[in-house]
Each structure stands twice: as structure tokens, then as C-alpha cells.
Amino acid sequence: MKNAIALLLLIGASVQAQTIIGIGVLPGSTFSYAYGVSGDGSTVVGVSGTMAFRWTTGSGIQDLGKLAGASLAGAYAANYDGSIIVGDSTKSQSRAFKWSQSSGMEALDVPSSSGPWGWSNTMAFGISSNGLSISGYGLDTSYHSLKWGAPSYSLSIGQPGSSSWGTSGNGQVTVGALYDRIYKWSTINGAQDLGDGYARGANYDGSVIVGSSGVNAFRWDESGGLQIIGSGEAISTSADGSIVVGHAGSSAFAWTTNDGRKNLSQYLSDLGVDVSGWSLEKAEGISYDGSTIVGQGVYDGTRQAFVAMIPEPSSFSLLLAGGLVALILRKKY
């Protein structure tokens, strides 16, 4: 009987064991930051030194390049399968871009000049699951939220003082700020003012919004309104809105509807992820199902992007364990 229990525990441990993956840095860089993850968790995007990167388990970290003449680039979001990535690339001013495997990095349209200074510093921060709706903002005489959508990524411009930081997975909702107020815009209900602060992300259908209000992180939904979930900034949420990630100072956190808020290291450790040696500073993105979390931390003296993949028990392994235990018991008795 003792042998059976020991074997079951051994198999269970092998199923659950998982470590955080350090993405590393691109050649010539000393650091990397992860700013987003695709909905399916396969692709991480961010910045390494002066370069935008894409990372997958199969290809590792890859430089996405820069727009012509630019010296800097950053990648901030990816669609569901990671095939389309958005960000900005900077020469004297930043320019929003869209990247794909087939076309590489392409500049998104810039609004026609309408003010005395013209348009500058366009940036893209959000993208829908299918990659057809992109959101961000640009600077004219003031900031304006921008949305590139169907057909052919045509551009629409928000009101003065607005900025967009995220897009729902279904592409129907963009979130951000209007001056110092939390701003939600949907194709169905138009603009909504949700209170003081700014929004950083939304769940798949836009029914849950996360961000910062004053010095606190918040989660908003239609039924409960704006809920403070501790100090800091909430940045991303799972597709159903049940898991929120963010940071307070240099400490990453995770919040769930079931257990409330935990330090990210504790949250991951409770779910079977080995966090040994890591100082997890910021959580910036989470996959739709909540099983992959990305951000920045320090490991072995290097500040780098991380990928935490939360393990799930394997049904095959559990069945195998049960069969082996039954066999041992049959032989024993």
C-alpha cells in the first residue's frame, strides 16, 4: 500500500512540475520586457534593448525589425494565435505598426494633419482576437484615441483628450482614458465614463475592464461596478474576466474572483509552478484561459521577460497512475 501511494505521489509531482521560462535578451541588449501574450498563450511580445521581439517555445526570441529609418521599436500586443503583432517604431517620432509573418513590419495609417503641429507619436497597444481591429492613440494638439479596423485597417479618430490602451478579444470594445477619466467605447453603447483613472485592458467581450484609479488597481463589470483590488495597476485579464494580473511598485500580483489578490510568486507556486530564483516585478499579460502569464522579473542578476505556464493535470497520467496503483494492490493482496 505504501508503494502504491508513493508511486501516485511521484506521478502527480511529475505532472505538476513546471518552471518559469526566462525569455533572455536579443544580441546587443542587456534586458527584455514582455508586454503582451497571444490569446492562445503561444506567442510573447515585448522589447529587448532598442528592438521589438516575438518569442515562441519553438523559435525562441526573434527581432521583429524596425520601420525604415527608425532606431527603436516596441511590440505590445498580439492577436489570438500570435500571427499579427502591433506596437510602435521610432525615428524622431513614433509610428504605430502592424507586423505579420508574411508582410513583416508595416506602418499603420496616420491621420491627416488638422492642427498647427500636425500628428505625431502614433502608437498601437490593443488588437482583437482575429487581428482585424487595432487600437492606440496619437498626438495632434492633444491626444486622440485611434482605431484601425475593417475594411483594410481604415482609421477612425476619437475625441480630443482620449487615449486607447486595449481592445476586447471580439473587437467590439476599446478602453483607455478621456483626460483623467476611465473610458470605455463599444460599437453597441458608444462611450461610457466609468470613473476616475484609466483602463489598461478588457476581457474577450468587453464586459470586464481593468486598470488604475488613483494609486489603486481596479476591476470593473456591469453588475458590480468599479471594484478596487488593492494598490498598483491592473493591466490584463483572462477571457472570462475571472483572473486579473498587474503590479504594485516592483511586485507583480494576480487577483481571482475566487481567492482575491496574491503576490504573483505565491499564486504561481500554489498552482505548481517553480518560482525559485525569480523576483517577479510586473505581470503584463495573460492568455485567454489564464494558463500563461507574462511580464518582467529578475533572474540570476538579469532583468528579463518571463513566461509562466501553469500546469494542468494530465488525464492520461492520472489514468496511468490509477492503473499502476490497482496493479500493485492486486499483486499485494
PyMOL commands that set and color helices and strands:
alter all, ss='L'
color gray80, all
select helices_A, chain A and resi 2-16+264-270+315-332
alter helices_A, ss='H'
color red, helices_A
select strands_A, chain A and resi 18-19+21-24+33-37+44-48+51-56+60-63+72-78+84-90+94-100+104-107+120-127+134-139+143-149+154-160+162-167+173-178+181-186+190-196+198-202+208-213+216-221+225-231+233-237+243-248+251-256+260-263+273-274+278-286+292-299+302-309
alter strands_A, ss='S'
color yellow, strands_A
deselect
rebuild
show_as cartoon
